Amino acid sequence: MDSKSYKEYLNDINTFIFDVDGVLTDSSVLVTSGGEMLRKMSTRDGYALKTAVDAGFLICIISGGKNEGVRKRLEGLGVQEISLGAHDKVVNLNSLIEKHQLKLENIVYMGDDLPDIPPMKLIGLPTCPQDAVPEVKAVSKYISHKNGGHGSVRDIIEQVLKVQGHWMKVFDAQYD
């Protein structure tokens, strides 16, 4: 790992990649009597995702989970790339890099558990929620002060958008 502070990456970020369970959710699953698995997501994280999309950032999801309700929620926020059922997250990452001609140093990846470590080791700014597993924290350049599903996604998006001057610009433009 290089010695750059995570803040030195914020100006160059143009892409956010997030896991779902444990990042956009608190990693809990409610199971109905019919076997449906329900997840809870923060509306504040959702607002940050939508704001980043509106500011022109590429937002991607790479998740091992397969919940189509999650897909619908994220599509409704304008998330451009949603990969569910990902078994090898590096394969999905490489596909996104090729498709969008991305540079690794311009990517934030937020994960919380062991399957996230391989792609996190490849990109410029690996991040995680406060309650991520210790192995993920060890490879992260930034550990949010917020837990998964409780604002960690908004935390990193807001920091990037503020540094780049986009945070209030999108909001203010709606009311000019």
Secondary structure, DSSP 8 states (H G I E B T S, - for coil): -----GGGGGGG--EEEE-STTTTS-S--EE-TTS-EE----HHHHHHHHHHHHTT-EEEEE-S---HHHHHHHHHTT-SEEE-S-SSHHHHHHHHHHHHT--GGGEEEE--SGGGHHHHTTSSEEEE-TTS-HHHHHH-SEE-SS-TTTTHHHHHHHHHHHHTT-HHHHHHHHT-
